């Protein structure tokens, strides 16, 4: 069972150019999933048209969303961030089903430090290793 559905307009807006080039969602685009990922501790929402195929929900996957948030119940020695990955599948009669991937598959590790989220900020035309 999906965690939530998005409609056609939201899907088209979320996936951008449709390639695996993860994009930071501006507020107006992130608003489309905010009811499902609402949290005062959200750092960023990132989306793409084609997520990694290692997802446990890989069949019929056409998009992906990574949600980065502050860990609200930080334990000693635990990194400050959590990253959650969602996949978007082909639409059915209810819309585009979105599933949480409980075993990770996000670009950054689930338990992340601030430096780990640099992968979301790197642009395709950036030189390797920053220079």
C-alpha positions as CSV (number, residue, x, y, z in Angstrom):
1,X,0.0,0.0,0.0
2,X,1.4,3.4,-1.0
3,X,2.3,6.0,1.7
4,X,0.5,8.6,-0.4
5,X,-0.5,9.6,-3.9
6,X,0.3,12.7,-6.0
7,X,-1.6,13.9,-9.0
8,X,-0.4,14.4,-12.6
9,X,0.3,18.1,-12.3
10,X,2.3,17.5,-9.1
11,X,4.2,14.6,-10.6
12,X,5.2,16.7,-13.7
13,X,6.3,19.6,-11.5
14,X,8.3,17.3,-9.1
15,X,10.3,15.4,-11.7
16,X,11.7,18.4,-13.5
17,X,13.6,17.3,-16.6
18,X,13.0,13.6,-15.9
19,X,16.6,12.5,-15.6
20,X,18.5,11.3,-12.5
21,X,19.8,14.7,-11.7
22,X,18.5,15.2,-8.3
23,X,17.0,18.7,-7.8
24,X,16.5,20.8,-4.7
25,X,12.8,21.5,-4.7
26,X,11.9,25.2,-4.4
27,X,9.2,25.9,-1.9
28,X,6.4,26.0,-4.5
29,X,7.3,22.5,-5.7
30,X,8.0,21.1,-2.3
31,X,4.6,22.3,-1.2
32,X,3.2,19.5,-3.4
33,X,4.5,16.8,-1.0
34,X,4.6,18.9,2.2
35,X,1.3,17.6,3.5
36,X,3.0,14.1,3.5
37,X,6.4,15.2,4.7
38,X,5.3,18.1,6.9
39,X,7.8,18.7,9.7
40,X,9.3,21.7,11.4
41,X,12.7,19.9,11.2
42,X,12.8,19.5,7.4
43,X,16.1,20.7,5.9
44,X,15.3,20.0,2.3
45,X,13.2,17.9,-0.2
46,X,15.0,16.7,-3.3
47,X,13.4,15.0,-6.3
48,X,14.2,13.3,-9.6
49,X,12.6,11.6,-12.5
50,X,14.5,8.4,-12.4
51,X,15.7,7.0,-9.0
52,X,18.4,4.3,-8.5
53,X,17.2,0.9,-9.6
54,X,18.4,-0.7,-6.3
55,X,15.1,0.3,-4.7
56,X,13.1,-2.5,-3.1
57,X,10.1,-1.1,-5.0
58,X,12.1,-0.9,-8.3
59,X,9.4,-2.2,-10.7
60,X,7.5,0.6,-12.5
61,X,9.5,3.3,-10.7
62,X,9.5,6.6,-12.5
63,X,10.6,9.1,-9.9
64,X,12.2,9.6,-6.5
65,X,12.1,11.9,-3.6
66,X,14.7,12.3,-0.8
67,X,13.6,14.1,2.4
68,X,16.3,15.4,4.6
69,X,15.4,16.4,8.2
70,X,17.0,17.1,11.5
71,X,16.9,14.1,13.9
72,X,14.4,15.3,16.5
73,X,15.3,12.7,19.1
74,X,19.1,12.7,18.8
75,X,20.9,10.1,20.8
76,X,24.6,10.4,22.0
77,X,27.0,9.9,19.1
78,X,24.2,9.8,16.4
79,X,24.6,12.1,13.4
80,X,22.2,15.1,13.3
81,X,20.3,14.3,10.1
82,X,18.0,11.6,8.8
83,X,17.4,11.1,5.1
84,X,14.4,9.2,3.8
85,X,13.9,8.0,0.3
86,X,10.6,7.6,-1.5
87,X,9.8,6.2,-5.0
88,X,7.1,7.3,-7.3
89,X,5.5,4.6,-9.4
90,X,3.5,4.5,-12.6
91,X,0.0,6.0,-12.0
92,X,-3.1,3.9,-11.2
93,X,-6.7,4.9,-10.8
94,X,-5.8,7.0,-7.7
95,X,-2.8,8.9,-9.1
96,X,0.9,8.3,-8.8
97,X,1.6,6.1,-5.8
98,X,4.5,7.1,-3.6
99,X,6.2,4.5,-1.4
100,X,8.7,5.0,1.5
101,X,11.8,2.9,1.1
102,X,12.4,1.6,4.7
103,X,15.9,0.3,3.8
104,X,17.4,3.5,2.6
105,X,18.3,3.9,-1.1
106,X,18.6,7.7,-0.7
107,X,21.6,9.4,-2.2
108,X,23.0,10.3,1.2
109,X,23.1,7.8,4.1
110,X,20.0,7.6,6.2
111,X,21.9,8.7,9.3
112,X,23.9,11.7,7.9
113,X,26.2,14.4,8.9
114,X,26.0,17.8,7.4
115,X,28.9,17.0,4.9
116,X,26.9,14.0,3.6
117,X,24.2,16.2,2.1
118,X,26.7,17.9,-0.2
119,X,25.7,15.2,-2.7
120,X,22.4,17.0,-3.2
121,X,24.1,20.3,-3.8
122,X,26.6,19.1,-6.5
123,X,25.7,20.1,-10.0
124,X,26.3,17.9,-13.0
125,X,28.8,20.4,-14.5
126,X,30.8,20.7,-11.2
127,X,34.4,19.4,-11.7
128,X,35.1,16.1,-10.0
129,X,36.2,16.4,-6.3
130,X,35.4,20.1,-6.3
131,X,38.1,21.2,-8.6
